[in-house]
């Protein structure tokens, strides 16, 4: 049975991830929960944003791990996250901010077939 991913990136997002990786090295994402920078996917150098036991890893996009708070995941667990890129400025702490574009999370509800084949999320171990 082929697992259904919980997060994916559009070709435009994958291209931006590669450009950011060339400038900053390995990357990671955390879906912002609405504080300071609104609800947007934030891109950081790998390890710069500290994930904790209240976060879950949904998967990877462009080879970069993608995290979200467990409480936010509980709200979005029935939807596939699709990370895209649009013109504008994203979160002030996100690496794409100077690029004149920003990452944007789109979503859609899983079908019944997809729900039965969902990949599990990974919890972040206590350190």
C-alpha positions as CSV (number, residue, x, y, z in Angstrom):
1,X,0.0,0.0,0.0
2,X,1.4,3.3,-1.1
3,X,1.3,5.9,1.7
4,X,-0.2,9.3,1.1
5,X,2.0,12.2,2.2
6,X,0.7,14.9,4.5
7,X,2.7,17.8,3.0
8,X,3.9,18.4,-0.6
9,X,5.4,21.3,-2.5
10,X,4.6,22.8,-5.8
11,X,7.3,23.0,-8.5
12,X,7.7,26.8,-7.7
13,X,8.2,26.0,-4.0
14,X,10.7,23.3,-4.8
15,X,12.6,25.7,-7.0
16,X,12.7,28.3,-4.2
17,X,13.8,25.7,-1.7
18,X,16.7,24.8,-3.9
19,X,17.7,28.4,-4.3
20,X,17.5,29.0,-0.5
21,X,19.5,25.8,0.1
22,X,22.3,27.0,-2.2
23,X,22.5,30.2,-0.1
24,X,21.9,28.9,3.4
25,X,22.7,25.2,3.4
26,X,20.3,22.6,4.8
27,X,16.8,23.9,5.6
28,X,13.7,23.1,7.7
29,X,10.2,24.4,7.9
30,X,7.7,25.1,10.7
31,X,4.1,26.0,10.0
32,X,3.5,29.2,12.0
33,X,0.5,29.1,14.2
34,X,-0.6,32.7,13.8
35,X,1.7,34.7,16.2
36,X,3.8,37.5,14.9
37,X,3.9,36.4,11.2
38,X,0.4,35.0,10.8
39,X,-0.2,31.4,9.7
40,X,2.4,30.7,7.2
41,X,5.2,28.1,6.5
42,X,8.4,29.5,7.9
43,X,11.8,28.4,6.4
44,X,14.9,28.4,8.5
45,X,18.4,27.0,8.3
46,X,18.2,23.4,9.7
47,X,18.4,23.5,13.5
48,X,17.9,27.3,13.8
49,X,14.2,26.9,14.9
50,X,14.0,24.6,18.0
51,X,11.2,22.1,17.7
52,X,10.0,20.5,20.9
53,X,7.8,17.7,22.2
54,X,4.7,19.8,21.3
55,X,5.6,19.6,17.6
56,X,5.1,16.9,15.0
57,X,7.0,16.2,11.8
58,X,4.5,15.9,8.9
59,X,7.2,14.9,6.4
60,X,9.6,16.6,4.1
61,X,9.5,19.0,1.1
62,X,12.5,19.3,-1.1
63,X,14.5,17.3,1.4
64,X,13.7,19.7,4.2
65,X,11.7,18.5,7.3
66,X,8.3,20.1,7.8
67,X,7.0,20.6,11.4
68,X,3.8,21.9,13.0
69,X,2.6,22.2,16.5
70,X,0.6,19.2,17.7
71,X,-2.4,21.4,18.6
72,X,-2.4,22.9,15.1
73,X,-2.0,19.5,13.5
74,X,-5.1,18.3,15.5
75,X,-7.1,21.0,13.7
76,X,-5.5,20.3,10.2
77,X,-5.1,16.5,10.4
78,X,-7.8,15.9,7.8
79,X,-6.1,18.1,5.2
80,X,-3.2,17.7,2.8
81,X,-0.9,20.8,3.0
82,X,0.4,22.0,-0.3
83,X,3.2,24.5,0.0
84,X,3.3,27.1,-2.8
85,X,5.1,30.4,-3.6
86,X,3.3,33.7,-4.3
87,X,4.6,37.3,-4.8
88,X,5.0,39.4,-1.6
89,X,6.9,39.2,1.6
90,X,6.5,36.4,4.1
91,X,7.3,36.1,7.7
92,X,10.0,38.5,8.8
93,X,12.1,35.5,10.2
94,X,11.6,33.2,7.2
95,X,14.6,32.9,4.8
96,X,12.6,33.8,1.6
97,X,11.6,37.2,2.9
98,X,14.3,39.1,0.9
99,X,13.4,37.2,-2.3
100,X,10.2,39.2,-3.0
101,X,8.2,36.0,-2.7
102,X,6.7,34.1,0.2
103,X,5.7,30.5,0.9
104,X,2.0,29.9,1.2
105,X,0.1,26.9,2.6
106,X,-2.8,25.7,0.6
107,X,-4.8,22.8,1.7
108,X,-7.5,20.3,0.6
109,X,-9.4,17.6,2.5
110,X,-8.3,14.0,2.0
111,X,-10.5,11.6,0.1
112,X,-11.7,8.5,2.0
113,X,-9.1,6.4,0.1
114,X,-6.3,8.8,1.0
115,X,-7.3,8.9,4.6
116,X,-7.0,5.1,4.8
117,X,-3.4,5.4,3.4
118,X,-2.1,8.4,5.3
119,X,1.6,8.4,6.4
120,X,2.0,8.7,10.2
121,X,3.3,11.9,11.7
122,X,6.5,11.7,13.7
123,X,6.6,13.1,17.2
124,X,9.6,15.0,18.4
125,X,11.4,13.1,21.1
126,X,12.2,14.8,24.4
127,X,15.8,15.9,24.7
